[in-house]
Amino acid sequence: MDVRHIARLANLTLTDAESRKFTSQFSDTLSTIDVINELDTSDTPITYQVTGLTNCFREDKIDTGRILTQQAALSNSASIHNGYFMVSAIFE
C-alpha cells in the first residue's frame, strides 16, 4: 500500500515514522474489511435507521425562565441605538 500517495491525495505531509505506522494500520484495516466482505449477508434486511424512532421533536414551548430582558441582552454591547445592537456596516 502506498500510504504516501494517499497522503498526497489528502494533501497531508507524513514523516517516515508516520508513514510506517499508517502503512501497518491501513493493512490491518483492509484485512478486517476482507473478513467482513466474506460474511453472508444475503438474508440480512437493509437497515437505514436502527432506533425505530421517527420525527422525535420536542414541543416548541417558550421557557420564560431563560428569556433575557432587552436591557439585559444589550447590557454588554459596545454600541446601542434605539434599543438595538449597533454594528459596523458590512456594505458600502
Secondary structure, 3 states (H helix, E strand, C coil): CCHHHHHHHCCCCCCHHHHHHHHHHHHHHHHHHHHHHCCCCCCCCCCCCCCCCCCCCCCCCCCHHHCCCHHHHHCCCCCEECCEECCCCCCC
